[in-house]
Amino acid sequence: MKRRDFIKGVGAGAALTGLGVSGAASAAVQFKWKMVTTWPKNFPGLGTGANNLAKLITEMSGGRIQVKVYGAKELVPDFEVFDAVSRGTAEIGHGAAYYWKGKSEAAQFFSAVPFGLTAQEMNGWLYHGGGMKLWEQIYAPFNLIPAAAGNTGVQMGGWFNKEIKSLDDLKGLKMRIPGLGGEVLKRAGGTPVSLPGGEIYTSLQSGAIDATEWVGPYNDLAFGFYKVAKFYYYPGWHEPGTTLEAIINQKAFSALPRDLQSVVMNACKVVNQDMLAEYTARNNAALNTLVNKHKVNLRPFPDQVLKKLRGLSEEVVAELAKKDKASKAIYESFLKFRDQAKAWHDVSEVAYMRARSL
Ligand code: CA
């Protein structure tokens, strides 16, 4: 190629690239996707995380994929998101895997396991420890592709209308707590209730439930739980680093060209990281508001209570592993990763956090 032609070629390429960027908003829409979510529309952190995912997919695809977000109940009820995306009513959904234990018990490993993995560890397991492949296998029969698409970090233990001094105080307690944490509460003598976020406040206010967990200070402040429960306990032993998920309809995904498939999966990765960053940044300020402005009684669970809950948790998770072949394989992978992560984090994260507080 002559030098002059080469320069011309570069010029034409640059012009095309320029056109592609400036023309992104007006590029022809090739795919119109609906996103259904288990969160109230625009709910801080979770709902806005879903909004961000939709926005990123549209932006990164140069407008070729347009995603319209529906809050809980706008298109389908909160807990029908999985079915809606599975049958193709919507192309993509945003929620949490433990809501789907009725479909697959093993799904619970991919949101939160009591005394399980932190956010950092979940991402390590999913992306580089074999977790993603196991998750894909259990969703495949439902025509769904999962992706990690958000993380709350360590959650709070929850809101209670009385002090928790021993395990006995959990007996007879009716608490909103989903997934495996709920099963642990049941073994401790309580009654777990699964309620979507939008219904918790009124249930707590009316006395239909005695306690609830939700997420952490940022989200809990937004829901106003401090107005209807006196005690705020930590840590969230039941949800040490909850992964939120995007679920994508297999057929809709297969219809995308390779570059757009990459856009969708990488947009999920961006949101997965960004949501954790947002929670990290906002929880501090919200906790300060709860304690200093709203005079919330912030309490740690007594060590004895945590030790007993940990014992019950190990039982519950081991029993889950016995339910089917998939659960057993996931449990083994999960446990092996947790042991290694603990050994490493004892000499890194934990040791550093301790050193910082000396
Ligand atoms: Ca929670």
Boltz pocket constraint, residues with backbone or C-beta under 6 A from the ligand:
constraints:
  - pocket:
      binder: B
      contacts: [[A, 155], [A, 213], [A, 214], [A, 215], [A, 239]]
      max_distance: 6.0
